[in-house]
Amino acid sequence: MIKLGTGVLTRGIGELDAARIAAVCAQVAALRASGMEVIIVSSGAVGLGMGRLGLKRRPTDVTKKQACAAVGQSLLMQTWQTGFTPHGITVAQVLLTHEDLRSRDRHLSVKDTLEALIAYGTVPVINENDTVSAAEIRALLRFGDNDMLSAMVASVTHAQYLFILSTAPGLVDFKGTKQIVSVVEKITPEIEAMAGGTTSETAVGGMVSKIAAAKLAGRAGCGVFIASGAEPDIITRLLRGEGSGTFFAPGGLPMEARKRWLAYFQRPSGTIYINENAVPVLREQGRSLLAVGVTHAFGEFAAGEVVNVAGPDGTVIARGKTAYSHDEIPSIAGLKSDAVAARHPHRKRREIIHRNDLALL
């Protein structure tokens, strides 16, 4: 999986760097010739649209941003196909919204479609479908950047590696050595503190989003490289252990796919708060969340919806599918299972969230 930022693909607002795109296409062709399957997550649609429409700043108005994306998406795909044509490779455009990965059925459909495209010998080129994601943008619930989108797709497709290529040379320890951190074994608060945002008019990510993406991909067993897309032959060099950049090692055993879907692909409808005794029961024993450990709930949610689970201090420690709605929680919070069964004799489940529907964060 290769994610390319707007700064890699352009030399300014709306100005494509044809030589760099051709170089990336040559690297992808070489990877495919060696037997690797490749998916590209490409930024640049909004930036290209801005250039074609004569805009100098990224629009803040939703409809204007969508207009830029609508203009730029066709230009972006044309650019990729032009770059791959000399190698006899066909590209396939895949536009996604968060809802496509949030719905379990559509989540699986995306996976099946990508597998079919790869089986046909194409290179899928993925981008966020900005032209239809107005509700997500207004609610600040969009992917936020293609870094997180690439990590989500890497998770769905069980990618072995994710290359996040941008203008950043890697994770730099600005507060300490001032050097690029070559390997990150575990993403700690200290590692996250090294991150910074972006000031580019065409970009929306930054090192903060890249580390968040590395965290998600790592939970799926995917190793993540963050490096400069301007470096020549950077992808193949990184695979040989020669390229400059940062490698985020996958963390431990991969999280089971369904729990990963619960943990990272959902928008929680509310929060269920638990007492201090219930925290280690969930974290250390991996048990179900029972009513006896619940104190209260926040938000409006129905039975079967995904909610956050937070400790007494408000720290979210898990996410899961609740068996009880927000208006049922107050009447059973703090009760033992027998008392819950007495109040809801027709319910099959006494647990608030069964351990099979609970993903620790």
C-alpha positions as CSV (number, residue, x, y, z in Angstrom):
1,M,0.0,0.0,0.0
2,I,1.4,3.4,-1.0
3,K,0.0,6.7,0.0
4,L,1.2,9.8,-1.7
5,G,0.6,13.3,-0.4
6,T,-0.3,16.4,-2.5
7,G,3.2,17.8,-2.0
8,V,4.7,14.8,-3.7
9,L,2.5,14.9,-6.7
10,T,2.6,18.7,-7.4
11,R,5.1,21.5,-7.5
12,G,2.5,24.0,-6.3
13,I,-1.2,24.5,-6.4
14,G,-2.5,22.7,-9.5
15,E,1.0,22.1,-11.0
16,L,1.6,18.4,-11.5
17,D,5.2,17.1,-11.1
18,A,5.0,14.7,-14.1
19,A,8.6,13.5,-13.7
20,R,8.0,12.4,-10.1
21,I,4.7,10.7,-10.9
22,A,6.4,8.8,-13.7
23,A,9.2,7.8,-11.2
24,V,6.6,6.5,-8.8
25,C,4.8,4.5,-11.5
26,A,8.2,2.9,-12.5
27,Q,8.8,1.9,-8.9
28,V,5.2,0.4,-8.7
29,A,5.8,-1.5,-12.0
30,A,9.0,-2.9,-10.6
31,L,7.3,-4.1,-7.4
32,R,4.5,-5.8,-9.4
33,A,7.1,-7.4,-11.7
34,S,8.7,-8.9,-8.5
35,G,5.3,-10.4,-7.5
36,M,4.0,-7.8,-5.1
37,E,0.4,-6.5,-5.2
38,V,0.2,-2.7,-4.9
39,I,-2.7,-0.3,-4.0
40,I,-2.2,3.5,-4.2
41,V,-4.0,6.0,-2.0
42,S,-3.5,9.3,-3.8
43,S,-4.1,12.8,-2.5
44,G,-4.1,15.8,-4.9
45,A,-7.7,16.0,-6.2
46,V,-8.6,19.1,-4.3
47,G,-5.2,20.7,-5.0
48,L,-5.5,20.0,-8.8
49,G,-9.0,21.4,-8.8
50,M,-7.8,24.5,-7.0
51,G,-5.2,25.1,-9.7
52,R,-7.7,24.5,-12.6
53,L,-10.2,26.9,-11.0
54,G,-7.6,29.5,-10.2
55,L,-7.8,29.3,-6.4
56,K,-4.7,30.1,-4.2
57,R,-6.1,28.9,-0.9
58,R,-7.9,25.8,0.1
59,P,-11.6,26.6,0.4
60,T,-13.2,26.5,3.8
61,D,-16.7,26.4,2.3
62,V,-17.9,22.8,1.9
63,T,-19.5,23.2,-1.5
64,K,-16.4,25.0,-2.9
65,K,-14.1,22.3,-1.6
66,Q,-16.4,19.7,-3.2
67,A,-16.3,21.6,-6.5
68,C,-12.5,21.5,-6.4
69,A,-12.5,17.8,-5.8
70,A,-15.0,17.2,-8.6
71,V,-12.8,19.0,-11.0
72,G,-9.5,17.5,-9.7
73,Q,-10.5,13.9,-9.5
74,S,-10.7,13.3,-13.2
75,L,-7.4,15.2,-13.7
76,L,-5.8,13.0,-11.0
77,M,-6.9,9.8,-12.5
78,Q,-5.8,10.9,-16.0
79,T,-2.4,11.7,-14.6
80,W,-2.0,8.2,-13.0
81,Q,-3.1,6.4,-16.1
82,T,-0.7,8.4,-18.2
83,G,2.1,7.4,-15.9
84,F,1.3,3.7,-15.9
85,T,0.5,3.3,-19.6
86,P,4.2,2.9,-20.6
87,H,4.3,-0.1,-18.2
88,G,1.1,-1.7,-19.6
89,I,-0.8,-1.2,-16.4
90,T,-4.4,-0.1,-16.1
91,V,-5.5,1.9,-13.1
92,A,-8.9,1.7,-11.4
93,Q,-10.4,4.7,-9.5
94,V,-12.0,3.9,-6.1
95,L,-13.7,6.7,-4.2
96,L,-14.5,6.1,-0.6
97,T,-16.4,7.8,2.2
98,H,-16.1,6.9,5.9
99,E,-19.6,5.3,5.7
100,D,-18.2,2.8,3.1
101,L,-15.9,1.5,5.8
102,R,-18.2,2.0,8.8
103,S,-21.0,-0.3,7.5
104,R,-19.9,-3.9,8.0
105,D,-21.4,-5.0,4.8
106,R,-19.9,-2.2,2.8
107,H,-16.6,-2.6,4.6
108,L,-16.5,-6.2,3.3
109,S,-17.7,-5.2,-0.1
110,V,-14.8,-2.7,-0.4
111,K,-12.4,-5.5,0.5
112,D,-13.9,-7.8,-2.1
113,T,-13.9,-5.1,-4.8
114,L,-10.2,-4.3,-4.2
115,E,-9.3,-8.0,-4.3
116,A,-11.1,-8.3,-7.6
117,L,-9.4,-5.3,-9.1
118,I,-6.0,-6.7,-8.1
119,A,-7.0,-10.1,-9.6
120,Y,-7.6,-8.4,-12.9
121,G,-4.1,-7.0,-12.8
122,T,-5.1,-3.3,-12.2
123,V,-3.6,-0.9,-9.7
124,P,-6.4,0.5,-7.6
125,V,-6.0,4.3,-7.0
126,I,-8.0,5.3,-3.9
127,N,-9.1,8.8,-2.8
128,E,-11.7,10.1,-0.4
129,N,-14.9,10.9,-2.2
130,D,-14.9,14.6,-1.2
131,T,-17.7,15.4,-3.6
132,V,-20.3,13.6,-1.6
133,S,-19.0,13.8,2.0
134,A,-20.6,17.1,3.0
135,A,-22.3,15.8,6.1
136,E,-19.0,14.3,7.3
137,I,-17.1,17.5,6.7
138,R,-19.6,19.6,8.5
139,A,-19.6,17.2,11.4
140,L,-15.8,17.1,11.4
141,L,-16.1,13.3,11.0
142,R,-14.4,12.8,7.7
143,F,-11.2,10.9,7.3
144,G,-9.4,14.2,7.9
145,D,-6.6,13.3,5.5
146,N,-5.6,10.4,3.3
147,D,-3.1,9.2,5.8
148,M,-5.9,7.7,7.9
149,L,-7.7,6.6,4.8
150,S,-4.6,4.7,3.7
151,A,-4.3,3.0,7.1
152,M,-8.0,2.0,7.1
153,V,-7.6,0.4,3.6
154,A,-4.3,-1.3,4.7
155,S,-6.3,-2.8,7.6
156,V,-9.1,-3.9,5.4
157,T,-6.8,-5.5,2.8
158,H,-4.3,-7.0,5.4
159,A,-1.5,-5.1,3.7
160,Q,2.0,-6.1,4.8
161,Y,3.5,-2.6,4.4
162,L,2.1,0.9,4.1
163,F,4.4,3.6,2.6
164,I,3.3,7.1,3.5
165,L,5.2,9.4,1.2
166,S,5.0,13.2,1.5
167,T,7.4,16.1,1.9
168,A,8.3,14.9,5.4
169,P,11.6,12.9,5.5
170,G,10.3,10.9,8.4
171,L,9.7,11.4,12.1
172,V,12.2,14.0,13.3
173,D,13.1,14.4,17.0
174,F,13.0,18.2,16.9
175,K,13.0,18.4,20.7
176,G,16.0,16.1,21.1
177,T,18.6,14.9,18.6
178,K,17.1,16.8,15.6
179,Q,17.6,13.6,13.7
180,I,15.2,11.3,11.9
181,V,14.0,8.5,14.1
182,S,14.8,5.4,12.0
183,V,12.7,2.8,13.8
184,V,9.7,3.1,16.2
185,E,9.1,-0.1,18.0
186,K,6.1,1.3,19.9
187,I,4.1,4.5,19.6
188,T,4.4,6.1,23.0
189,P,3.3,9.5,24.3
190,E,6.9,10.7,23.7
191,I,6.8,9.6,20.1
192,E,3.4,11.3,19.6
193,A,4.9,14.5,21.2
194,M,7.4,14.7,18.3
195,A,4.6,15.2,15.8
196,G,3.6,18.5,14.2
197,G,0.9,19.8,11.8
198,T,1.1,21.2,8.3
199,T,1.0,24.7,6.9
200,S,0.6,23.8,3.3
201,E,-2.4,25.3,1.5
202,T,-3.2,22.0,-0.3
203,A,-2.4,19.5,2.4
204,V,-4.6,18.7,5.4
205,G,-2.4,16.1,7.2
206,G,0.9,16.4,9.0
207,M,3.0,14.2,11.2
208,V,0.1,14.0,13.8
209,S,-2.1,12.2,11.3
210,K,0.7,10.0,10.0
211,I,1.4,8.7,13.5
212,A,-2.3,8.1,14.0
213,A,-2.3,6.2,10.8
214,A,0.7,4.2,11.8
215,K,-1.0,3.3,15.1
216,L,-4.1,1.9,13.3
217,A,-2.1,0.0,10.6
218,G,0.2,-1.4,13.3
219,R,-2.8,-2.9,15.1
220,A,-3.6,-4.7,11.9
221,G,-0.1,-6.2,11.7
222,C,1.0,-3.8,9.0
223,G,4.5,-2.1,9.1
224,V,4.5,1.6,8.2
225,F,7.2,3.6,6.4
226,I,7.1,7.4,6.6
227,A,9.5,9.0,4.1
228,S,10.0,11.7,1.6
229,G,8.4,11.0,-1.8
230,A,11.1,13.3,-3.4
231,E,13.8,10.7,-2.7
232,P,14.7,8.8,-5.8
233,D,13.6,5.1,-5.9
234,I,12.5,5.5,-2.3
235,I,10.1,2.6,-2.1
236,T,12.5,-0.1,-3.3
237,R,15.3,1.4,-1.3
238,L,13.2,1.3,1.9
239,L,12.4,-2.3,1.2
240,R,16.1,-3.1,0.9
241,G,16.7,-1.2,4.2
242,E,18.7,1.5,2.5
243,G,16.3,4.4,2.3
244,S,16.0,7.3,4.7
245,G,12.8,7.5,6.7
246,T,11.0,6.1,9.7
247,F,9.7,2.6,10.1
248,F,6.9,1.9,12.5
249,A,7.0,-1.8,13.5
250,P,3.6,-3.5,13.8
251,G,2.6,-3.9,17.4
252,G,2.4,-7.4,18.7
253,L,-0.2,-9.8,17.4
254,P,-2.8,-8.3,14.9
255,M,-6.1,-7.4,16.4
256,E,-8.8,-9.7,15.2
257,A,-10.5,-8.2,12.1
258,R,-14.0,-7.7,13.5
259,K,-12.6,-6.0,16.7
260,R,-10.4,-3.8,14.6
261,W,-13.5,-2.8,12.7
262,L,-15.3,-1.9,15.9
263,A,-12.3,0.0,17.3
264,Y,-11.3,2.1,14.4
265,F,-13.9,2.2,11.7
266,Q,-16.9,3.3,13.8
267,R,-18.3,6.6,14.9
268,P,-19.4,6.1,18.5
269,S,-23.0,7.2,19.2
270,G,-22.3,7.9,22.8
271,T,-20.3,6.9,25.9
272,I,-20.8,4.4,28.7
273,Y,-18.9,5.3,31.8
274,I,-17.6,2.6,34.2
275,N,-16.3,2.6,37.7
276,E,-12.7,2.1,38.7
277,N,-13.2,-1.6,39.6
278,A,-14.4,-2.4,36.1
279,V,-11.4,-0.9,34.3
280,P,-8.9,-3.7,35.1
281,V,-11.7,-6.3,34.5
282,L,-11.9,-5.1,30.9
283,R,-8.2,-4.3,30.4
284,E,-6.5,-7.2,32.1
285,Q,-9.1,-10.0,32.1
286,G,-10.8,-9.4,28.8
287,R,-14.2,-9.9,30.2
288,S,-17.6,-8.5,29.1
289,L,-18.9,-5.2,30.4
290,L,-21.6,-5.9,33.0
291,A,-24.1,-3.5,34.4
292,V,-22.6,-3.7,37.9
293,G,-19.5,-1.9,36.6
294,V,-21.5,0.9,34.8
295,T,-22.1,4.3,36.4
296,H,-23.9,6.3,33.7
297,A,-24.1,7.0,30.0
298,F,-23.8,10.1,27.8
299,G,-25.3,10.7,24.4
300,E,-28.2,9.1,22.6
301,F,-27.8,5.6,21.3
302,A,-29.9,2.6,20.6
303,A,-29.3,-1.1,21.4
304,G,-26.9,-2.5,18.8
305,E,-25.0,0.8,18.2
306,V,-21.3,1.3,18.8
307,V,-20.3,3.3,21.9
308,N,-17.2,4.4,23.7
309,V,-16.4,2.9,27.1
310,A,-14.7,5.4,29.4
311,G,-13.2,5.1,32.9
312,P,-14.1,7.4,35.8
313,D,-11.6,10.1,34.6
314,G,-13.2,10.2,31.1
315,T,-10.4,8.2,29.4
316,V,-11.8,6.1,26.6
317,I,-10.4,2.6,27.1
318,A,-12.6,0.5,24.8
319,R,-15.3,0.6,22.1
320,G,-18.1,-1.8,21.5
321,K,-21.6,-2.7,20.5
322,T,-24.0,-2.1,23.3
323,A,-27.0,-4.4,24.0
324,Y,-28.9,-1.6,25.8
325,S,-29.9,1.9,24.8
326,H,-29.0,5.1,26.5
327,D,-32.4,5.4,28.1
328,E,-32.1,1.9,29.6
329,I,-28.7,2.4,31.1
330,P,-29.8,4.5,34.1
331,S,-32.2,1.9,35.4
332,I,-29.6,-0.9,35.4
333,A,-26.4,0.9,36.1
334,G,-24.7,-0.7,39.1
335,L,-27.0,-3.8,39.2
336,K,-25.9,-7.4,39.3
337,S,-26.8,-9.6,36.4
338,D,-29.7,-11.3,38.2
339,A,-31.3,-7.9,38.8
340,V,-30.8,-6.9,35.2
341,A,-32.5,-10.2,34.1
342,A,-35.4,-9.4,36.4
343,R,-35.9,-6.0,34.9
344,H,-35.5,-7.3,31.3
345,P,-36.7,-10.9,31.4
346,H,-37.1,-11.2,27.6
347,R,-33.5,-10.0,26.8
348,K,-31.2,-12.8,25.7
349,R,-28.1,-10.9,27.0
350,R,-27.4,-9.6,30.5
351,E,-24.1,-8.0,29.5
352,I,-24.1,-4.4,28.5
353,I,-21.4,-5.2,26.0
354,H,-20.3,-8.8,25.4
355,R,-16.6,-9.4,25.2
356,N,-16.9,-10.6,21.6
357,D,-18.4,-7.1,20.7
358,L,-15.8,-5.2,22.8
359,A,-12.5,-3.9,21.4
360,L,-9.9,-2.5,23.8
361,L,-8.1,0.7,22.7
